[in-house]
């Protein structure tokens, strides 16, 4: 199966790149100072590789899209691998940290990703999820011109959505669709992966939060 973002790399980088800086301080703060190896699952065009490195960690990037990785290699010196995030090509207990940034909407098996992330984490290792808030982003959300935000019953329809009548024409979701993971499924995926949730955050504290972050640890 062709990776969803194949053929969209330059457009995606131009479209998403300018807004990435708004997440940097949050990601650095949530990670905290660290050392050892960090796997950035779904690294895309490498927008956050240097952010992770700035915390003291040695970062390794992984993505399914060769097109996205092509730009990441021009952007950053980190080792980069092309692979499926639900079948990571690493031995158990390899990484001190795993980051999963903006991946829940772009993978069909988020629970499988977390189980693999837990497998490759060292005992006591940190996993940071930072991405789309499933309650307020997705095929169920209608942003009205008067500023109102309407949550439609399609919130309950989990899985892949190719189209939504409320998506911005020509935006990321309009181009590649999305996988919707309702909030209970997202949180339960951490529990099922036997990760210990430390804290849950809603960064960028707007009235309607657009981002959800979960900080979890590998159970010893």
N, C-alpha and C positions, 0 to 999 in steps of 0.2 A: 504494500500500500504506500502511495506517495505521501510524504510528510505534508501536513496542512500548509506550512509556510513556504514550501518549495516554490520558487519563482516570485516570491514577494519580498525578498531580503532588502533590496535598496529602498523600496517604497516603505516597508515597515520601519526601517531604521530612521528614515527621514520623518515619518509620521509620529513614532513613539519616542525617538531619541531626545527631542527637546524637553519632554516632560519628565525624563528619568531623574534629573537632578533633584526634583521635589521629594524623591524617595530616599536619597542617599543618607541623609542625617538619621532618618529613622532606622534604616538597615544597619548602619554602623552602631547606633546606640543599642539596638536589640541584640546584635551579635556580641558586642562588648569586645575588649581586647582578647586575643587568642593566639594560638600557635598550632603548628602541625598542619596536616592536609585538610583542605575543605573541598568537597565536591559540589559544584554549582550545577544542579540538575535543570535541564532546560535553559541553558545559558543564552540561547538565541544568538544575537549578533555581538554578545559580549559586553553589553552596556554596564553590567555591575561587577565585572571581574576585578577591576582595579579598586572598586569600593570594598570588596571583600578582602583584597590584599592589604588595604590600608589598615585593617584591624590586626595585622601581624600574621595572618594565616597564609599558607601556600595554596593557591587556588588551582583547581583542575576543572575545566568546563566540559559539559556533555550536552549534546542536543541530537535530535533525530534528523534535523534538516541540514543537509550538506550545504545548501544555499545560505542559510543563516551562519553556519560555521565559517564559510568563506569570508564573510565580512568580519567575524570575530577574530580570525587569524590576522587580518590587517590591522585590527584595533589593539590587540593585546598579545603579549608574549606567553601567556599561560598555555600549558598543554591542553589540547582540545581533542575530544573523541566524539565520533558519531555512533550513537547507539540508542536503543529503546530504553526508556527510563524504567520500564517494568521488568527488564532483564539486564541489569547492570553488569558490565564485564569486569567486575572486581571481586576479590575474595572477601569473605566476611571479616568484620573488625578491621577495616582498612583506614577509615577516615575519622578524624577528631570532630569534624563538623560537616553537615550537609545543609545546603541552602536550596530551597524550592521557591523561586521567585516568579510569580505570575504564571504558574503552570497548571493550576486546577481547571482552568477553562480550555486548555489546549491538549488535554490527554483524556482518552476514553476510560482509563482505569486509574483514578487518583488513589484509591485504596491500595492498588497494586504497587504504585510508585512509592507510597509510604512504607509498605512492607519491605521493598527492596532497599530503600534508604535506611531503614532500621537494621537490615541485615549487614550493610557495609559500614555502619557506624560502630566505633569502638564503644565498649561499655562506659556509660556516663557521658557519651558524646552528645553534642547539641545538634538539633534539627530546627532550622528556622523556616517556617512558611510565611510568605508575604505575598499577598495577591488580592484578587477580586473579592469583594464582600458579596457572598451569594444572595443575601437578602435584598440588596439594592443595586445589583448589576446583573443583567442577564436577559433572557428572552421574555421575561415577565414584567420588565420595567419600562414604563412610559414616562418620558420627561416632557412635560407640557410647557408651552410657551410662557404661561403665567408663573412658572417656577414650581408648579405642583409636581409631585412625584407619585405616580399611580402604580401600585403593585398588583398585577393581575394574577388570576388563579393558575396561570401557566408556571408559576413558581414551583408547583408540585410535580411538574413533568421533568424528571431527571434525565440525564444523558445528552446525546448530541442533538443540537438544534442548528439546522442549516440556514433558517430564515426566521425573522421576527418582524412584525409590522412596525415596531418601535425602534429598530436599529437605525443609526445614522447612515444615510446612503453614502457608500464609498469608504466607510470606516473599517476597522479591523474585523468586527463581527460580520459585517455585510460581505466582506471578502472571503473569510475563512470559516465562518460559523463559530460555534463554541460548544463546549461540554458544560452542562449545568449540574453542579453538585449542591443540592440544598444544604443548609447549615447543619442539620443533624447528621447527614451522611458525611460531611466534611470532618466534623469533630469526632464522630465514631470511627472514622478511618484511622485517626491517631491511636485511639484506644485499641482497635483491632490489630494494629501493627505493634502493639505492646510498647508504645512510646508513652512516657510520662509527661503530660501537659503541665508546664510550669506556669505560663500566663497566656491570656488571650487579649489582644489589643485591637482597637479601631484607630489606626494612625490617621493623621490629617483630620482632626476632629471637627468636621463639618456637621451641620444639623442632620444631614443624611450621609452617613459614612460610606465612602467608596472603596475603602481598603480594609482588609482583615489580616491580622498577623497572629500566628500561633508559635510560641516558643516551647519546645518539647525536648526531652532528654531520653536517651537510650537507657532502659532499665538495667541496672547492674545484675 
